[in-house]
Amino acid sequence: MADTAQVTVVVPVHAQEAWLPAALDSLTRQTCTSWECVVVDDGSPGDVAAAMGELVDDPRFRLVRHERNRGLGAALNRGLDLGTAPYVAYLPADDVVHAHHLESLLATLARHPEAALAVAGVRHEHGVAPGRIEGEPLQLVQVMHRRTDERWLERSELTTDDLGRMLWDRLLAGTDPVETGQVTCSWVAHPGQRHRAMREPWGGLNVYRSRYAVQEPLRFHSSVGHLHDEVAHYRQLRERPATPRAADGLRILLVGELAHNPERILALHERGHELYGLWTGTPVWFNTVGPVPFGHVTEVPREGWQAAVRELQPDVVYALLNWQAVPFAHEVLAADLGIPFVWHFKEGPFFSREHGHWDRLVDLHVRSDGVVYSSPELRDWFAVTVPATARRRRMVLDGDLPRAEGMVGEQSDLLSARDGEVHTVIAGRPMGPPPEVVGALAEAGIHVHVYSEKAHHQMRSWVEECRRLAPGHLHLHPQVNQSDWVGEFSQYDAGWLHDFTSTNGGDLHAATWDDLNVPARMATLAAAGVPMIQRDSAGSVVATQTVARDRELGIFWRTPDDLVAQLRDGGRLEELRKSVWSQRALFTFDAWVDDLVDFFRECIAERRG
């Protein structure tokens, strides 16, 4: 590379070889010719050198490679460390710069010697921005800054799509960037962009983990979600000594994904069973995949997995859990490896129909040695929809139950005891109630507290309308970890389950997923001893209604006035609070894990007998 270059251009590349030629060609056409380029291959699965073509031998370019993906921050820092020029610009492999880009940025910084960085106007999927794109941080492609000792945050510190947090904010130190006033680059939109892999609902923590093959626990905070500090949250579990395999311990191969409360499966390990993981490559944000951040699960490689599984010879395949895992779980079933196969299904037969793999879901229910259903209602639905499933070995177990070990602490004093007003809670993304109901409750002095950063972004219209109709009675809080469920949620008089009115009238063929589902928040509220609020759907088949009525867990309402009256009945709520608290252990995976192991053994014996 040239020793006298004015600008170091850093080009990070991961799985974007097809885009790279256009990016590098746009750089070679700059009117400013005093530049050097560091291309950082951040463990890309393709051949970056081949994608560079003849430019790989151009003295202005230097190609360096990370043997495995280390993340954007590490790639950019590698480029900064290897560059020599007094100014730094960036060119992601999937973006392009226009002919006067470097020249205009250099000229702007020359006119503003006090400025830390300059910003070019940028073309993007929604139009043109003279500076910052609305709702986005300053993009790499549009920024040039003076060489600095500051470095980008790396994965070991924080994984985020907020580039300001990663570096820009420290460079600016509260000042405004200067703008060139010219549109000289393009931020190209496509599904493979890093920020899309990070932001729900496009992506999320597990999408990111899978795409970049991350091996270690993450501190992950997207700009539309809450902080997932796996390093701190799972440290004790990860560092706990492994439990030796029991004399009759099973070798269990987990296939698919683990969804919510994934650490529950450690209850199997702690009873002396060996756990192995083979994960779907297409998770969504709530589909937990490995390498699991709490340890004690041995990874089976996706590449060449059939040979690896045949060599491993597990006693049972435990495939799970949501509809996104159906294609890969079916692939493992169809391989016919001669291993007893148990399919545990939690969510959405209707989604499998919508996404085109209903036939594979049916096959999983018909051909598996055993099937575990998340509710009796889901079991019964499959029995009438795919009658052959009624002949399979079957079990009912909610797939998202938490570990008992996480339900720590004593109940807190009620907020209502302090201010005399009723306080209700939504533990997670609001799935109702509608704003008009929130407004009616507010008129009666009843509050709704929401614990979810996602509500701030993904459900903004709901939040804004509730605030308009219920001023001072809607309260937004950050999400809390399982260790805080008891202390935090037990402050509330009652908690909301998903808000819907069933119309199936007892006909399973008319049932919806709301009718068949037991949402994860039911166990969350049970952990804290919080009475549960749901619509009265008497006469319909509704899983949560059956559980709550049979176990005296909550209140059922038809009109806002009816709900207000029940929420003001302090004596009845106290009875329900005691009832929920006394049964909280039943909403843990630990309470049922021995039954699950017995079910595995029955499936194994039947296959081998």
C-alpha positions as CSV (number, residue, x, y, z in Angstrom):
1,M,0.0,0.0,0.0
2,A,1.1,3.6,-0.6
3,D,2.9,5.2,2.3
4,T,1.7,8.7,1.4
5,A,-2.0,8.1,1.0
6,Q,-4.4,10.6,2.5
7,V,-7.2,8.2,3.2
8,T,-7.3,4.6,4.5
9,V,-10.5,2.9,3.3
10,V,-11.5,-0.1,5.4
11,V,-13.6,-2.7,3.6
12,P,-15.1,-5.4,6.0
13,V,-16.4,-8.5,4.2
14,H,-18.4,-11.5,5.5
15,A,-20.5,-13.6,3.1
16,Q,-20.8,-10.7,0.7
17,E,-18.4,-11.8,-2.0
18,A,-21.0,-11.3,-4.7
19,W,-21.3,-7.6,-3.8
20,L,-17.6,-6.9,-3.4
21,P,-16.6,-6.3,-7.1
22,A,-19.0,-3.3,-7.4
23,A,-17.8,-1.8,-4.1
24,L,-14.1,-2.0,-5.1
25,D,-14.7,-0.8,-8.6
26,S,-16.5,2.3,-7.3
27,L,-13.4,3.0,-5.1
28,T,-11.0,2.7,-8.1
29,R,-13.1,5.4,-9.9
30,Q,-12.6,8.1,-7.2
31,T,-11.4,11.6,-8.3
32,C,-9.3,11.5,-5.2
33,T,-6.5,9.0,-6.0
34,S,-4.5,9.4,-2.7
35,W,-6.0,6.4,-0.9
36,E,-5.1,2.9,0.4
37,C,-7.5,0.1,1.0
38,V,-7.5,-2.6,3.7
39,V,-10.0,-5.4,2.8
40,V,-10.7,-7.5,6.0
41,D,-12.1,-10.9,5.3
42,D,-13.9,-11.5,8.6
43,G,-14.1,-15.3,8.4
44,S,-16.1,-15.2,5.3
45,P,-17.3,-18.6,4.0
46,G,-16.5,-17.7,0.4
47,D,-13.3,-16.8,-1.5
48,V,-12.7,-13.1,-0.9
49,A,-9.5,-13.0,-2.9
50,A,-11.2,-14.5,-5.9
51,A,-14.0,-11.9,-5.6
52,M,-11.4,-9.1,-5.7
53,G,-10.1,-10.3,-9.0
54,E,-7.1,-8.5,-10.4
55,L,-7.3,-6.0,-7.6
56,V,-5.9,-8.5,-5.2
57,D,-2.5,-7.8,-6.8
58,D,-3.0,-4.0,-6.9
59,P,-0.5,-2.3,-4.5
60,R,-3.2,0.0,-3.2
61,F,-5.0,-2.9,-1.7
62,R,-4.2,-5.2,1.2
63,L,-6.2,-8.3,2.0
64,V,-6.2,-9.7,5.5
65,R,-8.2,-12.6,6.9
66,H,-9.7,-13.7,10.2
67,E,-9.9,-17.5,10.4
68,R,-13.3,-17.2,12.0
69,N,-15.8,-14.4,12.2
70,R,-14.9,-12.0,14.9
71,G,-17.6,-9.4,14.3
72,L,-17.8,-6.0,12.7
73,G,-15.9,-4.1,15.4
74,A,-12.9,-6.4,15.3
75,A,-12.9,-6.2,11.4
76,L,-12.9,-2.4,11.4
77,N,-10.3,-2.2,14.2
78,R,-8.0,-4.5,12.1
79,G,-8.4,-2.1,9.2
80,L,-7.6,0.9,11.5
81,D,-4.5,-0.8,12.9
82,L,-3.1,-1.7,9.5
83,G,-3.9,1.7,7.8
84,T,-1.4,4.5,7.7
85,A,-3.2,7.6,6.3
86,P,-4.3,10.6,8.4
87,Y,-8.0,10.1,7.4
88,V,-10.2,7.0,7.6
89,A,-13.2,6.1,5.4
90,Y,-15.3,2.9,5.2
91,L,-16.8,0.9,2.4
92,P,-18.9,-2.1,3.4
93,A,-18.7,-4.7,0.7
94,D,-22.4,-4.3,-0.2
95,D,-22.3,-0.5,-0.6
96,V,-20.8,1.8,-3.3
97,V,-19.3,5.2,-3.4
98,H,-19.8,7.7,-6.2
99,A,-16.9,9.4,-8.0
100,H,-16.4,12.5,-5.8
101,H,-17.1,10.8,-2.5
102,L,-13.6,10.9,-1.0
103,E,-12.7,14.2,-2.5
104,S,-15.8,16.0,-1.0
105,L,-15.3,14.4,2.4
106,L,-11.7,15.5,2.5
107,A,-12.6,19.0,1.4
108,T,-15.2,19.3,4.1
109,L,-12.8,18.2,6.9
110,A,-10.2,20.7,5.5
111,R,-12.8,23.5,5.8
112,H,-13.7,22.4,9.4
113,P,-10.5,21.6,11.2
114,E,-12.4,21.5,14.5
115,A,-14.7,18.6,13.2
116,A,-14.1,15.0,14.2
117,L,-15.9,13.6,11.2
118,A,-17.6,14.5,8.0
119,V,-20.8,13.0,6.6
120,A,-21.8,12.6,3.0
121,G,-25.4,12.5,1.7
122,V,-26.5,9.0,0.9
123,R,-29.0,7.2,-1.4
124,H,-30.9,4.5,0.4
125,E,-34.0,2.3,-0.1
126,H,-36.4,5.0,0.8
127,G,-34.8,7.9,-1.1
128,V,-32.0,10.3,-0.4
129,A,-30.7,11.7,2.9
130,P,-28.4,14.8,3.0
131,G,-26.9,13.4,6.2
132,R,-28.2,11.0,8.8
133,I,-31.0,8.6,7.5
134,E,-34.1,9.1,9.6
135,G,-34.3,6.3,12.2
136,E,-30.7,5.1,11.5
137,P,-27.2,5.8,12.9
138,L,-24.7,7.4,10.6
139,Q,-23.7,4.6,8.1
140,L,-20.2,3.5,7.6
141,V,-20.2,4.3,3.9
142,Q,-21.1,8.0,4.5
143,V,-18.5,8.9,7.1
144,M,-14.8,10.0,7.0
145,H,-13.0,10.8,10.2
146,R,-9.5,11.8,11.3
147,R,-7.2,9.1,12.5
148,T,-7.8,8.4,16.2
149,D,-6.7,6.2,19.0
150,E,-10.4,5.4,19.7
151,R,-11.4,2.0,18.5
152,W,-14.7,0.3,17.6
153,L,-16.5,-1.7,20.3
154,E,-15.9,-5.4,19.7
155,R,-18.1,-8.4,20.2
156,S,-16.5,-9.2,23.6
157,E,-17.7,-5.8,24.8
158,L,-21.1,-5.4,23.1
159,T,-22.8,-6.5,19.9
160,T,-25.1,-3.8,18.6
161,D,-26.3,-2.2,15.4
162,D,-26.0,1.2,16.9
163,L,-22.8,2.5,15.2
164,G,-23.0,5.7,17.3
165,R,-22.6,3.6,20.4
166,M,-19.8,1.5,18.7
167,L,-17.7,4.6,17.8
168,W,-19.3,7.7,16.4
169,D,-20.6,9.1,19.8
170,R,-17.1,9.0,21.3
171,L,-15.6,10.7,18.3
172,L,-18.3,13.4,18.3
173,A,-18.2,13.9,22.1
174,G,-21.5,15.8,22.0
175,T,-20.7,17.9,18.9
176,D,-22.5,17.7,15.5
177,P,-20.9,16.1,12.5
178,V,-20.3,18.4,9.5
179,E,-22.0,17.5,6.2
180,T,-20.6,17.7,2.7
181,G,-24.0,18.8,1.2
182,Q,-23.4,16.3,-1.6
183,V,-25.0,12.8,-2.2
184,T,-21.9,10.7,-3.0
185,C,-22.6,7.2,-1.8
186,S,-25.3,4.5,-1.7
187,W,-26.3,2.4,1.2
188,V,-27.7,-0.7,-0.5
189,A,-30.6,-2.5,1.1
190,H,-30.9,-6.3,1.1
191,P,-31.9,-9.1,3.5
192,G,-28.2,-10.0,4.3
193,Q,-27.4,-6.7,5.9
194,R,-25.9,-7.0,9.4
195,H,-28.5,-4.7,11.1
196,R,-31.3,-6.8,9.6
197,A,-29.8,-9.9,11.2
198,M,-29.8,-8.0,14.6
199,R,-33.2,-6.2,14.6
200,E,-36.5,-7.9,15.4
201,P,-38.6,-8.9,13.7
202,W,-36.2,-9.4,10.8
203,G,-33.5,-10.9,13.0
204,G,-32.4,-10.8,16.7
205,L,-29.9,-12.5,18.9
206,N,-30.4,-16.0,17.7
207,V,-30.5,-15.0,14.0
208,Y,-27.2,-13.2,14.5
209,R,-25.7,-16.1,16.4
210,S,-26.6,-18.5,13.7
211,R,-25.6,-16.3,10.7
212,Y,-22.1,-15.5,12.1
213,A,-21.5,-18.9,13.8
214,V,-20.9,-17.2,17.2
215,Q,-19.3,-19.6,19.6
216,E,-19.3,-17.5,22.8
217,P,-22.1,-15.9,25.0
218,L,-23.0,-12.5,23.8
219,R,-23.8,-9.1,25.3
220,F,-26.3,-8.2,22.6
221,H,-28.4,-5.0,22.4
222,S,-30.1,-4.1,19.1
223,S,-31.6,-0.6,18.7
224,V,-35.1,-2.0,18.9
225,G,-34.8,-4.4,21.7
226,H,-33.4,-4.9,25.2
227,L,-30.0,-5.9,26.5
228,H,-29.3,-9.6,26.4
229,D,-26.3,-10.1,28.7
230,E,-25.7,-13.8,28.3
231,V,-22.2,-13.4,29.8
232,A,-23.5,-12.3,33.2
233,H,-26.9,-14.1,33.0
234,Y,-25.5,-17.6,32.3
235,R,-22.1,-17.3,34.0
236,Q,-22.9,-19.5,37.0
237,L,-24.5,-22.2,34.8
238,R,-21.7,-22.1,32.3
239,E,-19.0,-22.4,35.0
240,R,-20.8,-25.1,37.0
241,P,-19.0,-28.4,37.0
242,A,-20.4,-30.9,34.5
243,T,-22.6,-33.7,36.0
244,P,-21.1,-37.1,35.2
245,R,-23.3,-39.4,33.1
246,A,-25.4,-41.6,35.3
247,A,-25.2,-45.4,35.0
248,D,-28.6,-45.4,33.2
249,G,-28.1,-41.9,31.7
250,L,-29.3,-41.3,28.2
251,R,-27.4,-39.7,25.4
252,I,-29.9,-37.2,24.1
253,L,-29.5,-35.3,20.8
254,L,-31.4,-32.0,20.8
255,V,-32.5,-31.1,17.2
256,G,-34.0,-27.8,16.2
257,E,-34.2,-24.9,18.6
258,L,-35.1,-24.3,22.3
259,A,-37.3,-21.1,22.1
260,H,-37.8,-19.3,25.5
261,N,-36.2,-20.3,28.8
262,P,-33.7,-22.5,26.9
263,E,-31.6,-23.3,30.0
264,R,-34.4,-25.6,31.2
265,I,-32.8,-28.4,29.3
266,L,-29.9,-28.4,31.9
267,A,-32.4,-30.2,34.2
268,L,-31.8,-33.2,32.0
269,H,-28.0,-32.9,32.2
270,E,-28.1,-32.5,36.0
271,R,-29.9,-35.8,36.2
272,G,-27.0,-37.5,34.6
273,H,-28.0,-37.4,30.9
274,E,-25.6,-36.3,28.2
275,L,-26.8,-33.5,25.9
276,Y,-25.8,-32.8,22.3
277,G,-27.1,-30.1,20.0
278,L,-27.9,-30.0,16.3
279,W,-29.6,-26.7,15.5
280,T,-31.7,-25.4,12.7
281,G,-29.9,-22.9,10.5
282,T,-33.0,-20.6,10.1
283,P,-34.1,-19.4,13.6
284,V,-36.0,-16.3,14.3
285,W,-35.3,-14.0,17.3
286,F,-37.0,-16.2,19.9
287,N,-35.7,-19.5,18.6
288,T,-32.6,-20.2,20.8
289,V,-29.9,-22.1,19.0
290,G,-26.4,-23.1,19.9
291,P,-23.7,-23.0,20.8
292,V,-25.9,-22.5,23.8
293,P,-24.6,-19.7,26.1
294,F,-25.0,-21.7,29.3
295,G,-22.8,-24.6,28.3
296,H,-23.0,-28.4,29.0
297,V,-24.4,-29.2,25.5
298,T,-21.9,-30.6,23.0
299,E,-22.3,-29.2,19.5
300,V,-22.8,-31.5,16.6
301,P,-21.7,-29.9,13.3
302,R,-24.3,-29.0,10.7
303,E,-21.9,-29.8,7.9
304,G,-21.8,-33.6,7.7
305,W,-24.3,-34.0,10.5
306,Q,-25.6,-37.4,9.3
307,A,-22.1,-39.0,9.7
308,A,-21.6,-37.2,13.0
309,V,-24.9,-38.5,14.4
310,R,-24.3,-42.1,13.2
311,E,-20.9,-41.9,15.0
312,L,-22.4,-40.5,18.1
313,Q,-25.3,-43.0,18.3
314,P,-27.5,-41.1,20.7
315,D,-30.2,-43.1,22.6
316,V,-32.9,-40.7,21.5
317,V,-33.4,-37.7,19.2
318,Y,-35.4,-35.0,21.0
319,A,-36.6,-32.7,18.2
320,L,-38.2,-29.4,19.1
321,L,-39.9,-26.8,19.3
322,N,-41.7,-24.2,17.2
323,W,-42.8,-24.2,13.6
324,Q,-39.6,-22.7,12.3
325,A,-37.8,-25.9,13.3
326,V,-40.1,-28.1,11.2
327,P,-38.1,-28.3,8.0
328,F,-34.9,-29.3,9.7
329,A,-36.5,-31.6,12.2
330,H,-38.2,-33.4,9.3
331,E,-34.9,-33.6,7.5
332,V,-33.4,-35.5,10.5
333,L,-36.5,-37.7,10.7
334,A,-36.4,-38.5,7.0
335,A,-32.7,-39.5,7.2
336,D,-34.0,-42.7,8.9
337,L,-31.0,-43.1,11.2
338,G,-32.5,-45.9,13.2
339,I,-32.6,-43.8,16.4
340,P,-35.8,-43.4,18.4
341,F,-37.3,-40.0,17.5
342,V,-39.4,-37.8,19.8
343,W,-41.0,-34.6,18.4
344,H,-42.1,-31.9,20.8
345,F,-44.3,-29.2,19.1
346,K,-45.1,-25.9,20.8
347,E,-46.3,-23.4,18.3
348,G,-48.4,-22.9,15.3
349,P,-49.7,-25.7,13.1
350,F,-51.4,-22.9,11.2
351,F,-48.1,-21.2,10.5
352,S,-46.7,-24.5,9.0
353,R,-49.7,-24.4,6.6
354,E,-49.0,-20.7,5.8
355,H,-45.3,-21.3,5.2
356,G,-45.6,-24.4,3.0
357,H,-44.4,-27.2,5.2
358,W,-47.7,-28.7,6.5
359,D,-46.9,-32.0,4.9
360,R,-43.6,-32.2,6.8
361,L,-45.3,-31.3,10.1
362,V,-47.9,-34.0,9.5
363,D,-45.1,-36.5,8.8
364,L,-43.4,-35.5,12.1
365,H,-46.6,-36.2,14.0
366,V,-47.3,-39.5,12.2
367,R,-43.8,-41.0,11.9
368,S,-42.1,-40.0,15.2
369,D,-41.8,-42.7,17.9
370,G,-43.4,-40.2,20.3
371,V,-45.0,-36.8,20.2
372,V,-45.1,-34.2,23.0
373,Y,-47.8,-31.6,22.7
374,S,-47.7,-28.2,24.5
375,S,-51.4,-28.4,25.7
376,P,-54.1,-31.1,25.8
377,E,-56.0,-28.9,23.4
378,L,-53.2,-29.0,20.8
379,R,-53.1,-32.8,21.2
380,D,-56.8,-33.1,20.7
381,W,-56.6,-30.7,17.6
382,F,-54.1,-33.0,16.0
383,A,-56.2,-36.1,16.8
384,V,-59.1,-34.8,14.7
385,T,-57.0,-33.1,12.1
386,V,-54.5,-35.9,11.5
387,P,-56.3,-38.9,13.0
388,A,-53.2,-41.2,12.7
389,T,-51.6,-39.1,15.4
390,A,-54.0,-40.5,18.0
391,R,-52.3,-43.8,17.7
392,R,-48.8,-42.5,18.5
393,R,-47.2,-42.5,21.9
394,R,-48.2,-39.1,23.3
395,M,-47.4,-36.7,26.1
396,V,-48.5,-33.2,27.1
397,L,-45.8,-30.8,28.3
398,D,-45.6,-27.0,27.7
399,G,-42.4,-26.4,25.7
400,D,-41.4,-23.0,27.2
401,L,-41.4,-23.8,31.0
402,P,-38.6,-22.2,33.0
403,R,-36.2,-23.8,35.4
404,A,-37.2,-23.9,39.0
405,E,-33.8,-22.7,40.0
406,G,-34.5,-19.3,38.4
407,M,-37.6,-18.6,40.5
408,V,-35.8,-16.9,43.4
409,G,-36.8,-14.4,45.9
410,E,-39.9,-13.6,48.0
411,Q,-43.0,-11.7,46.9
412,S,-42.9,-7.9,47.1
413,D,-45.5,-5.7,48.7
414,L,-48.3,-4.7,46.3
415,L,-48.1,-1.3,44.7
416,S,-51.8,-1.0,45.4
417,A,-51.1,-1.1,49.2
418,R,-49.1,2.1,48.8
419,D,-51.4,4.2,46.6
420,G,-54.8,2.6,46.9
421,E,-55.1,2.1,43.1
422,V,-55.0,-1.2,41.2
423,H,-51.9,-2.0,39.2
424,T,-51.8,-4.7,36.4
425,V,-48.8,-6.0,34.5
426,I,-48.0,-7.2,30.9
427,A,-44.9,-9.3,31.1
428,G,-43.6,-9.0,27.6
429,R,-44.8,-7.7,24.3
430,P,-48.4,-6.4,24.6
431,M,-50.8,-8.9,23.1
432,G,-53.8,-6.7,24.0
433,P,-55.8,-5.4,25.7
434,P,-57.0,-2.9,23.1
435,P,-56.4,0.8,23.9
436,E,-60.1,1.4,24.6
437,V,-60.0,-1.1,27.4
438,V,-56.9,0.5,28.8
439,G,-58.7,3.8,28.7
440,A,-61.7,2.4,30.5
441,L,-59.5,1.0,33.2
442,A,-57.7,4.3,33.6
443,E,-61.0,6.0,34.2
444,A,-61.5,3.6,37.1
445,G,-58.0,4.3,38.5
446,I,-56.5,1.0,37.2
447,H,-52.9,1.1,35.8
448,V,-51.3,-1.1,33.1
449,H,-47.5,-1.6,33.4
450,V,-45.6,-3.1,30.3
451,Y,-42.2,-4.8,30.6
452,S,-40.8,-4.8,27.1
453,E,-38.6,-2.5,25.1
454,K,-40.1,-4.0,22.0
455,A,-43.3,-2.3,22.8
456,H,-41.6,1.1,22.5
457,H,-40.6,0.3,18.9
458,Q,-42.7,-2.5,17.4
459,M,-46.0,-1.5,18.9
460,R,-45.6,2.3,18.9
461,S,-49.1,3.0,17.7
462,W,-50.6,0.9,20.5
463,V,-48.5,2.7,23.1
464,E,-49.4,6.1,21.7
465,E,-53.1,5.4,21.6
466,C,-53.1,4.0,25.1
467,R,-51.3,7.1,26.4
468,R,-53.8,9.3,24.7
469,L,-56.8,7.4,26.2
470,A,-55.1,6.6,29.6
471,P,-52.9,9.5,30.5
472,G,-50.8,8.7,33.5
473,H,-52.0,5.1,33.7
474,L,-49.7,3.3,31.1
475,H,-46.2,2.7,32.3
476,L,-43.3,1.3,30.3
477,H,-40.5,-0.6,31.9
478,P,-37.4,-2.5,30.6
479,Q,-37.6,-6.3,30.3
480,V,-36.4,-8.2,33.4
481,N,-34.5,-11.5,33.7
482,Q,-36.0,-14.6,35.2
483,S,-34.1,-14.0,38.5
484,D,-36.1,-10.8,38.9
485,W,-39.6,-12.2,38.0
486,V,-40.7,-12.8,41.6
487,G,-39.5,-9.5,43.1
488,E,-40.7,-7.4,40.2
489,F,-44.0,-8.9,39.0
490,S,-45.3,-9.8,42.4
491,Q,-45.9,-6.0,43.0
492,Y,-48.9,-6.2,40.8
493,D,-52.5,-7.2,41.6
494,A,-53.0,-9.1,38.4
495,G,-51.2,-9.9,35.1
496,W,-52.5,-10.1,31.5
497,L,-52.4,-13.2,29.4
498,H,-52.9,-12.8,25.6
499,D,-56.1,-10.8,25.2
500,F,-58.6,-12.4,22.8
501,T,-62.2,-13.8,22.7
502,S,-62.5,-17.3,21.4
503,T,-65.3,-18.0,18.9
504,N,-64.8,-21.7,18.3
505,G,-67.8,-22.8,20.4
506,G,-66.2,-26.1,21.3
507,D,-65.4,-27.1,17.7
508,L,-61.7,-28.0,17.4
509,H,-61.9,-27.4,13.7
510,A,-62.8,-23.8,14.4
511,A,-59.9,-23.3,16.9
512,T,-57.2,-20.8,16.3
513,W,-53.6,-20.7,17.7
514,D,-54.7,-18.4,20.5
515,D,-57.2,-21.1,21.5
516,L,-54.6,-23.9,21.6
517,N,-51.5,-22.0,22.9
518,V,-50.2,-21.7,26.4
519,P,-48.1,-18.6,26.2
520,A,-44.7,-18.4,28.0
521,R,-45.9,-15.5,30.1
522,M,-48.3,-17.8,31.9
523,A,-45.3,-19.5,33.7
524,T,-43.8,-16.0,34.2
525,L,-46.8,-14.8,36.1
526,A,-47.1,-18.1,38.0
527,A,-43.5,-17.8,39.2
528,A,-44.4,-14.5,40.9
529,G,-47.8,-15.6,42.2
530,V,-49.7,-13.1,40.1
531,P,-53.4,-13.8,39.3
532,M,-54.0,-14.0,35.5
533,I,-56.4,-11.9,33.5
534,Q,-58.1,-13.3,30.4
535,R,-61.4,-13.0,28.5
536,D,-64.3,-15.3,29.5
537,S,-64.6,-17.7,26.6
538,A,-66.9,-20.2,28.3
539,G,-68.2,-22.8,25.9
540,S,-65.1,-22.6,23.7
541,V,-61.9,-24.8,23.7
542,V,-59.2,-22.5,25.1
543,A,-56.0,-24.0,26.6
544,T,-55.3,-21.1,29.1
545,Q,-58.9,-21.0,30.2
546,T,-58.8,-24.7,31.1
547,V,-55.6,-24.4,33.1
548,A,-56.7,-21.2,34.9
549,R,-60.2,-22.5,35.7
550,D,-59.0,-25.9,36.9
551,R,-56.3,-24.5,39.1
552,E,-58.0,-21.3,40.3
553,L,-55.3,-19.0,38.8
554,G,-57.2,-15.9,37.6
555,I,-60.2,-13.9,36.6
556,F,-62.3,-14.1,33.5
557,W,-64.1,-11.0,32.1
558,R,-66.6,-10.0,29.4
559,T,-66.9,-6.2,29.7
560,P,-64.6,-3.5,31.0
561,D,-67.1,-2.8,33.9
562,D,-67.0,-6.5,34.8
563,L,-63.2,-6.4,34.8
564,V,-63.1,-3.3,36.9
565,A,-65.3,-4.9,39.5
566,Q,-63.2,-8.0,39.7
567,L,-59.9,-6.1,39.9
568,R,-61.4,-4.0,42.8
569,D,-62.3,-7.2,44.7
570,G,-59.2,-7.2,46.9
571,G,-60.3,-10.3,48.9
572,R,-60.8,-12.4,45.8
573,L,-57.5,-11.3,44.3
574,E,-55.7,-12.2,47.5
575,E,-57.2,-15.7,47.4
576,L,-56.1,-16.1,43.8
577,R,-52.6,-14.7,44.7
578,K,-52.2,-17.4,47.3
579,S,-53.5,-20.1,44.9
580,V,-51.1,-19.1,42.1
581,W,-48.2,-19.0,44.5
582,S,-48.9,-22.4,46.0
583,Q,-48.8,-24.0,42.5
584,R,-45.9,-22.2,41.0
585,A,-43.7,-25.3,41.0
586,L,-46.0,-26.9,38.5
587,F,-45.0,-24.2,36.0
588,T,-41.4,-25.3,35.9
589,F,-39.7,-27.8,33.6
590,D,-38.1,-29.5,36.7
591,A,-41.6,-30.6,37.8
592,W,-42.0,-32.7,34.7
593,V,-38.5,-33.6,33.5
594,D,-38.6,-37.1,35.1
595,D,-41.9,-37.8,33.3
596,L,-40.3,-36.7,30.1
597,V,-37.3,-39.0,30.6
598,D,-39.7,-41.9,31.3
599,F,-41.5,-41.0,28.0
600,F,-38.1,-41.2,26.2
601,R,-37.4,-44.6,27.7
602,E,-40.9,-45.9,26.7
603,C,-40.2,-44.7,23.1
604,I,-36.8,-46.3,23.1
605,A,-38.1,-49.6,24.5
606,E,-40.9,-49.7,21.9
607,R,-38.5,-49.0,19.0
608,R,-36.0,-51.6,20.2
609,G,-38.6,-54.2,21.3
